[in-house]
Every structure is written in C-alpha cells, then in structure tokens.
Amino acid sequence: MVGEEFPSFEITGNEGPLFTSDSLRGAPALIEFWATWCAECVASLPEVAEFYDQTKCRGLVLIALDMDEVEGRASAFLAKKHYDWPDYHESDQVRNMLSPWAIPRTMLVDPSGKIVYDDDEFKPDELRTLLAKMGPQFEGLAKDGSVCQAIDGSKKQTSTDSPGQPD
C-alpha cells in the first residue's frame, strides 16, 4: 500500500465518533495495528514506545488500532504498561480497507495522507529515515532514545524510563 492514500474511516462508540482518520492530516502519523493475543505485537511495544518517546515532541502522532475480540482489553493493557498513546478498538471496517491483512502491522502516513511505510515488522531506523524527509524537526533523531528535543534544542521530554515489559 506504500504510495497510496491512507483510507478515510471513522471509529464510533456508544457516544458517537471517537476517531476519524482524516484528523491525522497535517502531521506525520504512525499507525500501529495490534492485539493483546498477538505475542509478536506485544513484544514490539517497548520498541514502539521508545521510538514514540523520541519523536512525539517533534510532532509525530501515534495511533494504535487494536483487533482484540473484547473492546477495552487492549486499552487497559496499554494503560497498565504506562504506554501513553491513544488506542481505538477496530472491528472489521479498517481491516477490509487494508487488505491483505495480518498483524502486527505498522504504517507511517505522511502529513498529506500518503502511506510511506507499510510493514509487518517495526523497523525504527527505516522509520527515522522516512521521518527525516518530512521536515527539519525530524532531522537528526536521537538513536539512543535518551531525550526528545525540540528544534531549538530545548528539552521537551527527558524521560529515559523504559516502558514496562509485556506480561
């Protein structure tokens, strides 16, 4: 799907719309498709968290779309592990739009909505290279993961705490 437009969709809950993919326009977005029952997905979360810690103050948006059978299970799992990105429960709607389907799956969408990365493996070095092309705020991303700094060099986040290991 690399080179294609990220599909437009809306995830709703009992209270109405929770998330629309169109809300991602204007910023690069990392979309992580996963489930708590997927051992490979859970094993990759610490690496996803480290990458997000390096990039979120620079403007990267991370959205997790979980494929768990029970709504709320994945969000509770992420909260328990202190992962700080939004998670939305997904039925078959997005899966049907993004065939062929398997998880784990990571997509990077550029600010215009074009998919620039689509893989079943989380490859942070490749993602850093792609992000560096999306603006000066992403140039020179720290590979050691120790701090996330704004373009002016001021520290926006200095946490070096490792996320908890999955159960």
PyMOL CGO cylinders between C-alpha atoms (Angstrom):
from pymol import cmd
from pymol.cgo import CYLINDER

trace = [
    CYLINDER, 0.00, 0.00, 0.00, 3.04, 2.27, 0.04, 0.3, 1, 1, 1, 1, 1, 1,
    CYLINDER, 3.04, 2.27, 0.04, 2.33, 5.27, -2.18, 0.3, 1, 1, 1, 1, 1, 1,
    CYLINDER, 2.33, 5.27, -2.18, -1.42, 5.01, -1.73, 0.3, 1, 1, 1, 1, 1, 1,
    CYLINDER, -1.42, 5.01, -1.73, -3.68, 7.37, 0.17, 0.3, 1, 1, 1, 1, 1, 1,
    CYLINDER, -3.68, 7.37, 0.17, -4.47, 6.26, 3.73, 0.3, 1, 1, 1, 1, 1, 1,
    CYLINDER, -4.47, 6.26, 3.73, -8.18, 5.37, 3.67, 0.3, 1, 1, 1, 1, 1, 1,
    CYLINDER, -8.18, 5.37, 3.67, -10.78, 7.58, 5.24, 0.3, 1, 1, 1, 1, 1, 1,
    CYLINDER, -10.78, 7.58, 5.24, -12.73, 5.95, 8.07, 0.3, 1, 1, 1, 1, 1, 1,
    CYLINDER, -12.73, 5.95, 8.07, -14.45, 6.70, 11.34, 0.3, 1, 1, 1, 1, 1, 1,
    CYLINDER, -14.45, 6.70, 11.34, -14.42, 4.63, 14.51, 0.3, 1, 1, 1, 1, 1, 1,
    CYLINDER, -14.42, 4.63, 14.51, -17.52, 5.18, 16.62, 0.3, 1, 1, 1, 1, 1, 1,
    CYLINDER, -17.52, 5.18, 16.62, -18.54, 4.23, 20.11, 0.3, 1, 1, 1, 1, 1, 1,
    CYLINDER, -18.54, 4.23, 20.11, -21.71, 4.45, 22.14, 0.3, 1, 1, 1, 1, 1, 1,
    CYLINDER, -21.71, 4.45, 22.14, -21.21, 8.23, 22.45, 0.3, 1, 1, 1, 1, 1, 1,
    CYLINDER, -21.21, 8.23, 22.45, -20.68, 8.80, 18.70, 0.3, 1, 1, 1, 1, 1, 1,
    CYLINDER, -20.68, 8.80, 18.70, -17.46, 9.37, 16.73, 0.3, 1, 1, 1, 1, 1, 1,
    CYLINDER, -17.46, 9.37, 16.73, -14.24, 8.60, 18.62, 0.3, 1, 1, 1, 1, 1, 1,
    CYLINDER, -14.24, 8.60, 18.62, -11.70, 8.92, 15.85, 0.3, 1, 1, 1, 1, 1, 1,
    CYLINDER, -11.70, 8.92, 15.85, -11.57, 9.80, 12.18, 0.3, 1, 1, 1, 1, 1, 1,
    CYLINDER, -11.57, 9.80, 12.18, -8.57, 9.03, 10.04, 0.3, 1, 1, 1, 1, 1, 1,
    CYLINDER, -8.57, 9.03, 10.04, -8.96, 12.44, 8.39, 0.3, 1, 1, 1, 1, 1, 1,
    CYLINDER, -8.96, 12.44, 8.39, -7.98, 14.02, 11.75, 0.3, 1, 1, 1, 1, 1, 1,
    CYLINDER, -7.98, 14.02, 11.75, -4.43, 12.83, 11.09, 0.3, 1, 1, 1, 1, 1, 1,
    CYLINDER, -4.43, 12.83, 11.09, -3.95, 15.20, 8.15, 0.3, 1, 1, 1, 1, 1, 1,
    CYLINDER, -3.95, 15.20, 8.15, -1.23, 17.79, 8.60, 0.3, 1, 1, 1, 1, 1, 1,
    CYLINDER, -1.23, 17.79, 8.60, 1.12, 15.72, 10.77, 0.3, 1, 1, 1, 1, 1, 1,
    CYLINDER, 1.12, 15.72, 10.77, 3.03, 12.50, 10.17, 0.3, 1, 1, 1, 1, 1, 1,
    CYLINDER, 3.03, 12.50, 10.17, 1.24, 9.59, 11.81, 0.3, 1, 1, 1, 1, 1, 1,
    CYLINDER, 1.24, 9.59, 11.81, 2.41, 6.17, 12.90, 0.3, 1, 1, 1, 1, 1, 1,
    CYLINDER, 2.41, 6.17, 12.90, -0.47, 3.68, 12.84, 0.3, 1, 1, 1, 1, 1, 1,
    CYLINDER, -0.47, 3.68, 12.84, 0.11, 0.53, 14.87, 0.3, 1, 1, 1, 1, 1, 1,
    CYLINDER, 0.11, 0.53, 14.87, -2.28, -2.39, 14.28, 0.3, 1, 1, 1, 1, 1, 1,
    CYLINDER, -2.28, -2.39, 14.28, -2.09, -4.95, 17.06, 0.3, 1, 1, 1, 1, 1, 1,
    CYLINDER, -2.09, -4.95, 17.06, -3.87, -7.17, 19.60, 0.3, 1, 1, 1, 1, 1, 1,
    CYLINDER, -3.87, -7.17, 19.60, -3.10, -8.38, 23.11, 0.3, 1, 1, 1, 1, 1, 1,
    CYLINDER, -3.10, -8.38, 23.11, -3.37, -12.00, 21.93, 0.3, 1, 1, 1, 1, 1, 1,
    CYLINDER, -3.37, -12.00, 21.93, -0.63, -11.41, 19.34, 0.3, 1, 1, 1, 1, 1, 1,
    CYLINDER, -0.63, -11.41, 19.34, 2.68, -12.24, 21.06, 0.3, 1, 1, 1, 1, 1, 1,
    CYLINDER, 2.68, -12.24, 21.06, 4.73, -10.56, 18.33, 0.3, 1, 1, 1, 1, 1, 1,
    CYLINDER, 4.73, -10.56, 18.33, 2.62, -7.39, 18.65, 0.3, 1, 1, 1, 1, 1, 1,
    CYLINDER, 2.62, -7.39, 18.65, 3.06, -7.23, 22.42, 0.3, 1, 1, 1, 1, 1, 1,
    CYLINDER, 3.06, -7.23, 22.42, 6.79, -7.95, 22.14, 0.3, 1, 1, 1, 1, 1, 1,
    CYLINDER, 6.79, -7.95, 22.14, 7.25, -4.95, 19.81, 0.3, 1, 1, 1, 1, 1, 1,
    CYLINDER, 7.25, -4.95, 19.81, 5.52, -2.44, 22.13, 0.3, 1, 1, 1, 1, 1, 1,
    CYLINDER, 5.52, -2.44, 22.13, 8.65, -1.44, 24.10, 0.3, 1, 1, 1, 1, 1, 1,
    CYLINDER, 8.65, -1.44, 24.10, 10.40, -0.59, 20.82, 0.3, 1, 1, 1, 1, 1, 1,
    CYLINDER, 10.40, -0.59, 20.82, 7.35, 1.34, 19.59, 0.3, 1, 1, 1, 1, 1, 1,
    CYLINDER, 7.35, 1.34, 19.59, 7.29, 3.23, 22.91, 0.3, 1, 1, 1, 1, 1, 1,
    CYLINDER, 7.29, 3.23, 22.91, 10.98, 4.11, 22.66, 0.3, 1, 1, 1, 1, 1, 1,
    CYLINDER, 10.98, 4.11, 22.66, 10.52, 5.38, 19.11, 0.3, 1, 1, 1, 1, 1, 1,
    CYLINDER, 10.52, 5.38, 19.11, 7.46, 7.39, 20.10, 0.3, 1, 1, 1, 1, 1, 1,
    CYLINDER, 7.46, 7.39, 20.10, 9.33, 8.91, 23.05, 0.3, 1, 1, 1, 1, 1, 1,
    CYLINDER, 9.33, 8.91, 23.05, 11.98, 10.13, 20.59, 0.3, 1, 1, 1, 1, 1, 1,
    CYLINDER, 11.98, 10.13, 20.59, 9.50, 11.65, 18.15, 0.3, 1, 1, 1, 1, 1, 1,
    CYLINDER, 9.50, 11.65, 18.15, 6.29, 12.80, 19.84, 0.3, 1, 1, 1, 1, 1, 1,
    CYLINDER, 6.29, 12.80, 19.84, 7.61, 16.22, 20.87, 0.3, 1, 1, 1, 1, 1, 1,
    CYLINDER, 7.61, 16.22, 20.87, 8.63, 16.76, 17.26, 0.3, 1, 1, 1, 1, 1, 1,
    CYLINDER, 8.63, 16.76, 17.26, 5.08, 16.25, 16.02, 0.3, 1, 1, 1, 1, 1, 1,
    CYLINDER, 5.08, 16.25, 16.02, 4.68, 12.55, 15.26, 0.3, 1, 1, 1, 1, 1, 1,
    CYLINDER, 4.68, 12.55, 15.26, 1.21, 11.25, 16.07, 0.3, 1, 1, 1, 1, 1, 1,
    CYLINDER, 1.21, 11.25, 16.07, 0.87, 7.61, 17.14, 0.3, 1, 1, 1, 1, 1, 1,
    CYLINDER, 0.87, 7.61, 17.14, -2.47, 5.83, 16.94, 0.3, 1, 1, 1, 1, 1, 1,
    CYLINDER, -2.47, 5.83, 16.94, -2.98, 2.20, 17.89, 0.3, 1, 1, 1, 1, 1, 1,
    CYLINDER, -2.98, 2.20, 17.89, -5.85, 0.27, 16.36, 0.3, 1, 1, 1, 1, 1, 1,
    CYLINDER, -5.85, 0.27, 16.36, -6.44, -2.93, 18.28, 0.3, 1, 1, 1, 1, 1, 1,
    CYLINDER, -6.44, -2.93, 18.28, -8.02, -6.06, 16.90, 0.3, 1, 1, 1, 1, 1, 1,
    CYLINDER, -8.02, -6.06, 16.90, -8.87, -7.62, 20.25, 0.3, 1, 1, 1, 1, 1, 1,
    CYLINDER, -8.87, -7.62, 20.25, -12.10, -9.57, 20.47, 0.3, 1, 1, 1, 1, 1, 1,
    CYLINDER, -12.10, -9.57, 20.47, -13.15, -7.72, 23.64, 0.3, 1, 1, 1, 1, 1, 1,
    CYLINDER, -13.15, -7.72, 23.64, -13.41, -3.94, 23.39, 0.3, 1, 1, 1, 1, 1, 1,
    CYLINDER, -13.41, -3.94, 23.39, -11.37, -2.19, 26.08, 0.3, 1, 1, 1, 1, 1, 1,
    CYLINDER, -11.37, -2.19, 26.08, -8.95, -5.04, 26.77, 0.3, 1, 1, 1, 1, 1, 1,
    CYLINDER, -8.95, -5.04, 26.77, -6.12, -3.56, 24.69, 0.3, 1, 1, 1, 1, 1, 1,
    CYLINDER, -6.12, -3.56, 24.69, -6.56, -0.03, 26.07, 0.3, 1, 1, 1, 1, 1, 1,
    CYLINDER, -6.56, -0.03, 26.07, -6.45, -1.40, 29.62, 0.3, 1, 1, 1, 1, 1, 1,
    CYLINDER, -6.45, -1.40, 29.62, -3.29, -3.35, 28.77, 0.3, 1, 1, 1, 1, 1, 1,
    CYLINDER, -3.29, -3.35, 28.77, -1.58, -0.23, 27.38, 0.3, 1, 1, 1, 1, 1, 1,
    CYLINDER, -1.58, -0.23, 27.38, -2.58, 1.81, 30.44, 0.3, 1, 1, 1, 1, 1, 1,
    CYLINDER, -2.58, 1.81, 30.44, -1.26, -0.87, 32.79, 0.3, 1, 1, 1, 1, 1, 1,
    CYLINDER, -1.26, -0.87, 32.79, 2.09, -0.78, 30.98, 0.3, 1, 1, 1, 1, 1, 1,
    CYLINDER, 2.09, -0.78, 30.98, 2.10, 3.07, 31.03, 0.3, 1, 1, 1, 1, 1, 1,
    CYLINDER, 2.10, 3.07, 31.03, 2.07, 3.46, 27.25, 0.3, 1, 1, 1, 1, 1, 1,
    CYLINDER, 2.07, 3.46, 27.25, 0.76, 6.95, 26.52, 0.3, 1, 1, 1, 1, 1, 1,
    CYLINDER, 0.76, 6.95, 26.52, -0.73, 6.80, 23.05, 0.3, 1, 1, 1, 1, 1, 1,
    CYLINDER, -0.73, 6.80, 23.05, -4.40, 6.52, 22.11, 0.3, 1, 1, 1, 1, 1, 1,
    CYLINDER, -4.40, 6.52, 22.11, -5.79, 3.09, 21.31, 0.3, 1, 1, 1, 1, 1, 1,
    CYLINDER, -5.79, 3.09, 21.31, -9.02, 2.51, 19.43, 0.3, 1, 1, 1, 1, 1, 1,
    CYLINDER, -9.02, 2.51, 19.43, -10.85, -0.78, 19.12, 0.3, 1, 1, 1, 1, 1, 1,
    CYLINDER, -10.85, -0.78, 19.12, -11.34, -1.69, 15.49, 0.3, 1, 1, 1, 1, 1, 1,
    CYLINDER, -11.34, -1.69, 15.49, -13.90, -4.05, 14.05, 0.3, 1, 1, 1, 1, 1, 1,
    CYLINDER, -13.90, -4.05, 14.05, -13.59, -5.31, 10.51, 0.3, 1, 1, 1, 1, 1, 1,
    CYLINDER, -13.59, -5.31, 10.51, -14.02, -1.87, 8.92, 0.3, 1, 1, 1, 1, 1, 1,
    CYLINDER, -14.02, -1.87, 8.92, -10.36, -0.91, 8.59, 0.3, 1, 1, 1, 1, 1, 1,
    CYLINDER, -10.36, -0.91, 8.59, -9.21, -4.50, 8.03, 0.3, 1, 1, 1, 1, 1, 1,
    CYLINDER, -9.21, -4.50, 8.03, -11.44, -4.70, 4.97, 0.3, 1, 1, 1, 1, 1, 1,
    CYLINDER, -11.44, -4.70, 4.97, -9.94, -1.48, 3.58, 0.3, 1, 1, 1, 1, 1, 1,
    CYLINDER, -9.94, -1.48, 3.58, -6.32, -2.54, 4.08, 0.3, 1, 1, 1, 1, 1, 1,
    CYLINDER, -6.32, -2.54, 4.08, -6.14, -6.00, 2.51, 0.3, 1, 1, 1, 1, 1, 1,
    CYLINDER, -6.14, -6.00, 2.51, -4.20, -8.23, 2.63, 0.3, 1, 1, 1, 1, 1, 1,
    CYLINDER, -4.20, -8.23, 2.63, -4.39, -8.30, 6.39, 0.3, 1, 1, 1, 1, 1, 1,
    CYLINDER, -4.39, -8.30, 6.39, -2.09, -9.53, 9.15, 0.3, 1, 1, 1, 1, 1, 1,
    CYLINDER, -2.09, -9.53, 9.15, -0.85, -8.21, 12.48, 0.3, 1, 1, 1, 1, 1, 1,
    CYLINDER, -0.85, -8.21, 12.48, 1.41, -6.84, 13.69, 0.3, 1, 1, 1, 1, 1, 1,
    CYLINDER, 1.41, -6.84, 13.69, 1.34, -4.12, 11.10, 0.3, 1, 1, 1, 1, 1, 1,
    CYLINDER, 1.34, -4.12, 11.10, 2.90, -0.66, 11.17, 0.3, 1, 1, 1, 1, 1, 1,
    CYLINDER, 2.90, -0.66, 11.17, 2.11, 2.17, 8.77, 0.3, 1, 1, 1, 1, 1, 1,
    CYLINDER, 2.11, 2.17, 8.77, 3.68, 5.60, 8.53, 0.3, 1, 1, 1, 1, 1, 1,
    CYLINDER, 3.68, 5.60, 8.53, 1.48, 8.19, 6.87, 0.3, 1, 1, 1, 1, 1, 1,
    CYLINDER, 1.48, 8.19, 6.87, 2.93, 11.50, 5.75, 0.3, 1, 1, 1, 1, 1, 1,
    CYLINDER, 2.93, 11.50, 5.75, 1.22, 14.83, 6.51, 0.3, 1, 1, 1, 1, 1, 1,
    CYLINDER, 1.22, 14.83, 6.51, -0.60, 14.77, 3.16, 0.3, 1, 1, 1, 1, 1, 1,
    CYLINDER, -0.60, 14.77, 3.16, -2.17, 11.38, 3.93, 0.3, 1, 1, 1, 1, 1, 1,
    CYLINDER, -2.17, 11.38, 3.93, 0.07, 9.19, 1.76, 0.3, 1, 1, 1, 1, 1, 1,
    CYLINDER, 0.07, 9.19, 1.76, 1.29, 5.87, 3.13, 0.3, 1, 1, 1, 1, 1, 1,
    CYLINDER, 1.29, 5.87, 3.13, 5.11, 5.89, 3.07, 0.3, 1, 1, 1, 1, 1, 1,
    CYLINDER, 5.11, 5.89, 3.07, 5.74, 2.76, 5.16, 0.3, 1, 1, 1, 1, 1, 1,
    CYLINDER, 5.74, 2.76, 5.16, 3.68, -0.42, 5.48, 0.3, 1, 1, 1, 1, 1, 1,
    CYLINDER, 3.68, -0.42, 5.48, 5.30, -3.45, 7.09, 0.3, 1, 1, 1, 1, 1, 1,
    CYLINDER, 5.30, -3.45, 7.09, 4.59, -6.35, 9.41, 0.3, 1, 1, 1, 1, 1, 1,
    CYLINDER, 4.59, -6.35, 9.41, 7.79, -5.52, 11.26, 0.3, 1, 1, 1, 1, 1, 1,
    CYLINDER, 7.79, -5.52, 11.26, 8.62, -2.40, 13.26, 0.3, 1, 1, 1, 1, 1, 1,
    CYLINDER, 8.62, -2.40, 13.26, 11.89, -1.04, 11.78, 0.3, 1, 1, 1, 1, 1, 1,
    CYLINDER, 11.89, -1.04, 11.78, 12.85, 2.14, 13.68, 0.3, 1, 1, 1, 1, 1, 1,
    CYLINDER, 12.85, 2.14, 13.68, 15.90, 3.01, 11.58, 0.3, 1, 1, 1, 1, 1, 1,
    CYLINDER, 15.90, 3.01, 11.58, 13.86, 2.89, 8.37, 0.3, 1, 1, 1, 1, 1, 1,
    CYLINDER, 13.86, 2.89, 8.37, 11.10, 4.93, 10.02, 0.3, 1, 1, 1, 1, 1, 1,
    CYLINDER, 11.10, 4.93, 10.02, 13.64, 7.55, 11.20, 0.3, 1, 1, 1, 1, 1, 1,
    CYLINDER, 13.64, 7.55, 11.20, 14.94, 7.88, 7.64, 0.3, 1, 1, 1, 1, 1, 1,
    CYLINDER, 14.94, 7.88, 7.64, 11.44, 8.39, 6.28, 0.3, 1, 1, 1, 1, 1, 1,
    CYLINDER, 11.44, 8.39, 6.28, 10.55, 10.89, 9.01, 0.3, 1, 1, 1, 1, 1, 1,
    CYLINDER, 10.55, 10.89, 9.01, 13.71, 12.90, 8.37, 0.3, 1, 1, 1, 1, 1, 1,
    CYLINDER, 13.71, 12.90, 8.37, 12.30, 13.66, 4.91, 0.3, 1, 1, 1, 1, 1, 1,
    CYLINDER, 12.30, 13.66, 4.91, 9.13, 15.14, 6.45, 0.3, 1, 1, 1, 1, 1, 1,
    CYLINDER, 9.13, 15.14, 6.45, 10.62, 18.25, 7.95, 0.3, 1, 1, 1, 1, 1, 1,
    CYLINDER, 10.62, 18.25, 7.95, 13.54, 19.79, 9.82, 0.3, 1, 1, 1, 1, 1, 1,
    CYLINDER, 13.54, 19.79, 9.82, 12.03, 18.87, 13.19, 0.3, 1, 1, 1, 1, 1, 1,
    CYLINDER, 12.03, 18.87, 13.19, 12.75, 15.20, 12.40, 0.3, 1, 1, 1, 1, 1, 1,
    CYLINDER, 12.75, 15.20, 12.40, 16.34, 15.63, 11.20, 0.3, 1, 1, 1, 1, 1, 1,
    CYLINDER, 16.34, 15.63, 11.20, 18.93, 14.10, 13.47, 0.3, 1, 1, 1, 1, 1, 1,
    CYLINDER, 18.93, 14.10, 13.47, 16.60, 11.95, 15.55, 0.3, 1, 1, 1, 1, 1, 1,
    CYLINDER, 16.60, 11.95, 15.55, 18.46, 10.58, 18.56, 0.3, 1, 1, 1, 1, 1, 1,
    CYLINDER, 18.46, 10.58, 18.56, 19.22, 6.92, 18.03, 0.3, 1, 1, 1, 1, 1, 1,
    CYLINDER, 19.22, 6.92, 18.03, 19.96, 6.34, 21.70, 0.3, 1, 1, 1, 1, 1, 1,
    CYLINDER, 19.96, 6.34, 21.70, 16.42, 7.25, 22.74, 0.3, 1, 1, 1, 1, 1, 1,
    CYLINDER, 16.42, 7.25, 22.74, 17.57, 9.28, 25.73, 0.3, 1, 1, 1, 1, 1, 1,
    CYLINDER, 17.57, 9.28, 25.73, 15.79, 12.57, 25.08, 0.3, 1, 1, 1, 1, 1, 1,
    CYLINDER, 15.79, 12.57, 25.08, 13.32, 14.15, 22.74, 0.3, 1, 1, 1, 1, 1, 1,
    CYLINDER, 13.32, 14.15, 22.74, 14.30, 17.72, 21.95, 0.3, 1, 1, 1, 1, 1, 1,
    CYLINDER, 14.30, 17.72, 21.95, 12.52, 20.46, 20.08, 0.3, 1, 1, 1, 1, 1, 1,
    CYLINDER, 12.52, 20.46, 20.08, 14.11, 22.06, 17.03, 0.3, 1, 1, 1, 1, 1, 1,
    CYLINDER, 14.11, 22.06, 17.03, 15.54, 24.85, 19.20, 0.3, 1, 1, 1, 1, 1, 1,
    CYLINDER, 15.54, 24.85, 19.20, 17.29, 22.26, 21.39, 0.3, 1, 1, 1, 1, 1, 1,
    CYLINDER, 17.29, 22.26, 21.39, 15.20, 22.86, 24.48, 0.3, 1, 1, 1, 1, 1, 1,
    CYLINDER, 15.20, 22.86, 24.48, 14.20, 19.70, 26.24, 0.3, 1, 1, 1, 1, 1, 1,
    CYLINDER, 14.20, 19.70, 26.24, 10.52, 18.93, 25.85, 0.3, 1, 1, 1, 1, 1, 1,
    CYLINDER, 10.52, 18.93, 25.85, 10.83, 15.46, 27.32, 0.3, 1, 1, 1, 1, 1, 1,
    CYLINDER, 10.83, 15.46, 27.32, 13.69, 13.97, 29.24, 0.3, 1, 1, 1, 1, 1, 1,
    CYLINDER, 13.69, 13.97, 29.24, 12.25, 10.72, 30.48, 0.3, 1, 1, 1, 1, 1, 1,
    CYLINDER, 12.25, 10.72, 30.48, 14.57, 7.80, 29.90, 0.3, 1, 1, 1, 1, 1, 1,
    CYLINDER, 14.57, 7.80, 29.90, 12.37, 5.37, 31.79, 0.3, 1, 1, 1, 1, 1, 1,
    CYLINDER, 12.37, 5.37, 31.79, 11.88, 2.15, 29.92, 0.3, 1, 1, 1, 1, 1, 1,
    CYLINDER, 11.88, 2.15, 29.92, 8.30, 1.08, 29.46, 0.3, 1, 1, 1, 1, 1, 1,
    CYLINDER, 8.30, 1.08, 29.46, 7.20, -1.98, 31.38, 0.3, 1, 1, 1, 1, 1, 1,
    CYLINDER, 7.20, -1.98, 31.38, 7.72, -5.33, 29.78, 0.3, 1, 1, 1, 1, 1, 1,
    CYLINDER, 7.72, -5.33, 29.78, 4.65, -7.09, 28.45, 0.3, 1, 1, 1, 1, 1, 1,
    CYLINDER, 4.65, -7.09, 28.45, 3.04, -9.81, 30.55, 0.3, 1, 1, 1, 1, 1, 1,
]
cmd.load_cgo(trace, "trace")
